[in-house]
């Protein structure tokens, strides 16, 4: 019995072990050492069981599965023998193990706890429910906001909104029962069959079908993805290139350029080694590029950059260097390799070094060097003439060049001067009568001033004669005689030399001269168009312009003003001597007076009023018919008697409303009859009367608009189809998906919400059943 | 001798076929067509006048009821079919094209309080004073069969209104509370109430179909959520609201027909002030129905007239009345948005055009474009005094006209009084309340 029992135990144990193994196998993350110790114990047990089988050691040792405090003196279990007592166990903290602590804690907890709060009032609970539900509803409704907004602002709405699916039958269905009858049809049929064109069902050729099938969805997707990737890459590279192009750092570009050149060279070397023929081709290409470059004028100093550098070159060493570099490049490119001999090359180099510095800067040297083709191109015509002339002329010219500045600076000064000139002109016109007797001394002064420049002017005159530029002078005095022309020219030369401010008094001088000729009147008339002409002159005559401008720079605005005022004073008040401050004040006042001298406001108003009165007065009606009862024709007028007879005098109108109001003009033009048709107040959506007027003034009829525009302008806001039911808008219509569950289903799955009354009813029903 | 004469290429002016449009050469040079504005103004004036000349909105009167018509219902699938319930419990189904009654049912004892059709159009429901809800087949019984309802539900209290869900086989009734019924069951699936007064009408939202609105005799309008089976919010107005109608194109907009002669258009998300107060009626407004386009609605009033209001205007654009039409109890706008039906006290259902001067039937394209042009002209010159005067002119029965005058005086007096009060009291103590906020008493969460 016992043996069998022991065997059974063993079997059971092994079973258990297997089970344990299985369970251990599955959760892989279970801790290993635990399993090991477990296994050991079981192994021990197994050994014991086996040892008990042999019969000698029948009685089993009592086994203790739990640690017990009282160990009997007879059987000390050996199970815990493997574990040693550790010092730390003995040194453990001495806990106050009184059981009262727990009780105290519990007591405290009980004390601290308050009574449960009363459940919320039923109404309040309901309110909370309602609010929650309302917020939920708001969320669902919020999706309609954009739709509603769009529909409200839509130009046109077409109802019914949902499009009926177009019920197009495939063509093979339509022609399904058609058969070729006539011989022609049959012939066509046969032809089609020859080409494997299906006639009835389906209407696609096998090839077409195959092509349709060829690309499956996956393939298409993959291809599309590839395409997308390629596009993205392309755009990325483009963006990168753009970014690189935008980098302003010169150093970066220089380095990059150098790198590129190096790389090209390297490539070329490699190519030469690997494939000489290709290298040759490459070489040819390079040569061709060089030739192209040579033909183009890219690296000369004609570009924007080069020009700006040219201006800076005088002051800035770096700019000069840059220019030199560029020109060197130009030279390198434009070199003719085979043809030129070495000597010539050297000469060319020398020439180029001259060209490195902008021509404006070393203009003197250039002229000394003699004709330079590049300089010829840039240099203006005027200068060439000077070169032909004597040397002393060159000196002041070069000085003038030294004063050259950028054009931007020159401009405003010139404009200011023109303005001042005009102002001066006006003033002179007003005071003509006063000035007349004073004109002589002023002009004499001017003569003195101009004396110093007489030589120069004569030279200029000569040059002008040489160049035979007569168009300006023609304009100046188209009507006057040949002698007059000469005088004019003599005046004009210094004019160009001198700043514009000084031109007017000179003209006075000419007046004087012409006085002698007895042409005072005609010339005074001439004075008016002159100032207007002068800017024109400046533009027409670009050759003379730079010189004039250069001279202008020398005279500053401040100087002009200070020199001007005393002259005015001396003209107006020649005898009195005053303080400087008083002078300034007076000048100021006078200036203002002069500035607004022309506009008399009160006079203008009165004039306006008179005009308005005149315009509103009823007009006389003249009914005379020329030639009626007497001779008529050109140059003949109806007799005064006739005129008097047939003139119907208009009756005196009612007195004007503003008759007794001297400072008011009342417009009496308002038509009452028209006013009845006019809108009195600005209608609502408009914010300004101009908006409204514009909408009214745009005609919409087909009389004024093309057919297309007319249709567009008259599209009705709402279009409905007669006989079609318009259903309420649906979520599907506007691209939303509506909830799949029906409202009723949702409600029925929500039984806790049933009212009590209803629940009672339900219960009753169930009881009845 | 050579005779000179004009010669033209016939290709330039001869049509290829008879059906082609005549080629009209036009020169659009503005100098050739001067006086654009005056000419268009005259055209607009003429168009306005013609519109008034052709304004003949009354189409037909459907007589046959033996008591006042209490409720109307549209057929969801057929434009020609209309259902009406009378105060003697009779329900009639009409064919509008033939203007004939197709079928008559003695549905209830006492009033037929409400009638609604199922969304599929195969059956309809009626509620009556006899505390029953009845479902009827749309098609009449066969020969020899008796006229019997499909289902009859006996309730405990009187039902005053009914409306069917727009998609599901469910309907809602109102009376003591709002009940939601499954068509298959004899007891309500859920019933919701808030307050104890009787509810006069309940309407499902046509777009967000789980929403309901109801109005009760304690002056409030209550919104419900059918899914969560709970009321949502309540707004209390000055006076009782008779019925509400949801805008079929804008999910959160509804209009309430009030006893205080006004209609209030609410945005259900912000109930503290109506979006628009529509006032033109001179007596209680009894019914309201939206045009299916959602741009206008029609209201029926106790003052024996119906009015058409644009949704965004406070004044009506049209008023319809006839000598014989008495208090209008119910009104419906047909689903093609062309016609309006109204049922009134004197047992008739009347059919009107929605646009009084519209030409019925098929229009040629020229007619259509001329019509469009005229409409645009009228719109363009609508602010000009003469055009405005003619366009606004309506003949009104003496009773309504004098009432309007009277009410204008009353309103002016009230305004003056308020102004005086404000003038003579501490500044700020009599605040200026906008017309829209005046009529809302409270919003209850």
Interface residues (C-beta under 8 A of the other chain):
Chain A: X126 X127 X129 X130 X131 X133 X134 X136 X137 X138 X140 X141 X144 X148 X151 X157 X159 X676 X677 X678 X679 X680 X683 X692 X695 X696 X697 X699 X700 X701 X702 X703 X704 X705 X706 X710 X711 X713 X714 X715 X716 X718 X720 X721 X722 X723 X724 X725 X726 X727 X728 X729 X730 X731 X742 X743 X744 X745 X746 X747 X748 X750 X753 X754 X755 X757 X758 X761 X762 X765
Chain B: X28 X30 X33 X36 X37 X39 X40 X41 X43 X76 X77 X79 X165 X166 X167 X168 X169 X170 X177 X180 X182 X187 X188 X189 X190 X191 X192 X193 X206 X207 X208 X209 X210 X211 X225 X226 X227 X228 X229 X230 X231 X232 X233 X248 X249 X250 X251 X252 X253 X268 X269 X292 X293 X294 X295 X335 X336 X337 X338 X362 X369 X372 X373 X375 X376 X377 X380 X381 X383 X384 X385 X386 X445
